[in-house]
Amino acid sequence: MTQEFLPFALPEIGDDEIAEVIDTLRSGWVTTGPKVSQFESDFSKFLSSDVESLGVNSATAGLHLGLEALGVGLGDEVITTTHTFTATAEVIRYLGAIPVFVDVDVNSLCINIAAVEAAITLRTKAIIPVHFAGRAADMGALMKLASRHGIKVMEDAAHALPTTCEGKLVGTLDSDISVFSFYANKTMTTGEGGMLVTRNQDIAERVRMMRLHGMNCDAFNRFTSKKPSWYYEVLAPGYKYNMTDVAASIGIHQLRRIRVFQQKRARIADLYDAAFADLPIAPPPRPVQGDMHAWYLYVIQLGDDACVNRDDFIDQMFAQKVGCSVHYIPLHLHPYWRDTYRLTREMFPISQQIYERCVSLPIYSKMTDNDVERVVRAVRVAVG
Ligand SMILES: *Cc1c(COP(=O)(O)O)cnc(C)c1O
């Protein structure tokens, strides 16, 4: 019997999502409109009544809008981690600012707070921590440091729905902005999409305007308010980053199941931890006691006593028809970042060491117990 390939990631789209998309298509309003408004207000309700949620067409767009609203511009320095996806740092360059990369903490795989402190200069304008894999960064220490220096903080929360930090959901912490991703393989999806969350009304207003060409009211309001429908004013050279109602239709129903998705992912993480306990494999770091891990990724690290290197391990997994990935090829190894900012692997020993040994295994709500067992068996064969 030939087994089918088990993909590294798959979204879980239900009949409710499909019905809502059809309803939207039939309604005649397919761009930003009532479904986006509903998704935004549902998202705020999910997190906390005192935050404002702004739908955008990707997390990358949200991160760009967030930095812009924080006033980051030419020559400003923004500190972030090398151990992330390129989107976290590219938005800094969009604004002509300078990314300052620091290493991660060996215990959390998130940004190292002491390294952040050492990287602060008079030009540091903002810090972008990443909740790697869905486990919260040490936000308590980071916020203390940032407020002591008067530096803004925007969380790259692309992995972090739902994640808690010291008992509070990411999105409700004391940072200025959090940005979530609904890309196809994230913990929930809208196909492409993102959500910028803030408590700051000035930031919310700026983002609302800049996500749609810098116009002083969005198209939906334009057609429902008392002003003449044709009238608008352009107040800044904004962007085209609005979310569509088609995307929001998917998001509304994904969000309703996000806790169930998290429980399923957490259960798979528990099964993996138990199954690999006797192998030369370091499991992913657990959250601080009592906190919730979103389990976007399950990243193992091959130990020194494993009989196989990372690349051969992944080849072995693919030979057994199990998809794997690597999170991340650190930014300091990519030609653009490495050459532009003269980054070397010696500057980021922890990230470099993780990169050389890490493998991300499949972890998603659609996996059956049989799928999990297949991964476990494949791992046991691959470690040799
Ligand atoms: C996925 C991801 C992004 C970008 O999300 P998009 O919605 O695809 O733009 C940004 N940062 C991190 C850490 C990510 O994993």
PDBQT file of the ligand as one rigid body, heavy atoms in Angstrom, charges set to zero:
ROOT
HETATM    1  C1  LIG A 401       4.239  34.618   8.641  1.00  0.00    +0.000 C 
HETATM    2  C2  LIG A 401       5.087  35.646   9.329  1.00  0.00    +0.000 A 
HETATM    3  C3  LIG A 401       5.045  37.002   8.990  1.00  0.00    +0.000 A 
HETATM    4  C4  LIG A 401       4.323  37.528   7.792  1.00  0.00    +0.000 C 
HETATM    5  O1  LIG A 401       2.988  37.207   7.756  1.00  0.00    +0.000 OA
HETATM    6  P1  LIG A 401       2.167  37.501   6.398  1.00  0.00    +0.000 P 
HETATM    7  O2  LIG A 401       0.751  37.502   6.861  1.00  0.00    +0.000 OA
HETATM    8  O3  LIG A 401       2.476  36.363   5.466  1.00  0.00    +0.000 OA
HETATM    9  O4  LIG A 401       2.608  38.803   5.868  1.00  0.00    +0.000 OA
HETATM   10  C5  LIG A 401       5.767  37.901   9.750  1.00  0.00    +0.000 A 
HETATM   11  N1  LIG A 401       6.529  37.497  10.776  1.00  0.00    +0.000 NA
HETATM   12  C6  LIG A 401       6.623  36.190  11.117  1.00  0.00    +0.000 A 
HETATM   13  C7  LIG A 401       7.477  35.811  12.278  1.00  0.00    +0.000 C 
HETATM   14  C8  LIG A 401       5.928  35.231  10.388  1.00  0.00    +0.000 A 
HETATM   15  O5  LIG A 401       6.051  33.938  10.706  1.00  0.00    +0.000 OA
ENDROOT
TORSDOF 0
